[in-house]
Amino acid sequence: MEIQRYREARRDRGLAVLEGFQPLKHAARFGADILDVVTADAQRFNALVRALAPDLASMLPQPPRLVDATTFSKLAPAPPRTGVIAIARRPENRLDAALAADAPIVFLEMPARLENIGTAVRVAAAAGTAALLTTGTHDPWHPSALRTGVGLHYAMQVARVDGLPDGERPVIAFDPDGEPLAPGVSLPSRPILAFGSERAGLGEAVLERAALVLRIPMRAGVSSLNLATAVAIALFALSWTRA
């Protein structure tokens, strides 16, 4: 029954499967509705709580349920080494509120890898981003993205969309043919920072809408950066400009 429940949760677009202690910790801190937590080692879980997140115990609706090691090994394709896995509800869609916020928005066009989406979420949350939006076939709330995003999807709006949102926010596109991002470059307030995949880059429709097209300077012979690395550089460059 446990194995079937977690397999079904992975396919349910209303639920999020949190694989590991860090995703559970962050999701709970940012208000996730935690429905179930299981562990194969209660003693280890309690030690992690004491060492890394003493506040977590009070945020869980009940202590983790103990399952045997064989069952736990079948709850995820790659069971987390921290020995804990959980199910939570996905938050309501509040994209309109995110678009109205003062913080920047990250837009990923057709990202190729779920792990890169999650790492970009982690960076964007650290930088205080209002939303991270993706296009393409990947569900940004897939357990693999939640795992590399360490549950920080709950810190902002994360959603798959059909394209760039309408509105007055200026778009800053990152493209190899853009002007170099350098100290002194004036960046507009409340931008949408748009990134393509490492291989395909951004489409023409996004580039045509951009108020500014920038590139991240790199050493000759280096063709591209990891997507999440590019997002990190852009967000923190923006924060320094605003400061």
Buried (B, 14 or more C-beta within 10 A) or exposed (E): EBBEEBBEBBEEEEBBBBBBBBBBBBBBBBEBBBEBBBBBBBEBBBEBBEEEBEEBEEBBEEEBEEBEEEBBEBBBEEBBEBBBBBBBEBBEEBBEEBBEBEBBBBBBBBBBBBBBBBBBBBBBBEBBBBBBBBBBEBBBBBBBBBBBBBBBBBBBBBBBEEEBBEEEBBBBBBBEEBEEBEEEEEBBEBBBBBBBBBEEBBBEEBBEBBEBBBBBEEEEEEEBBBBBBBBBBBBEBBEEBEE
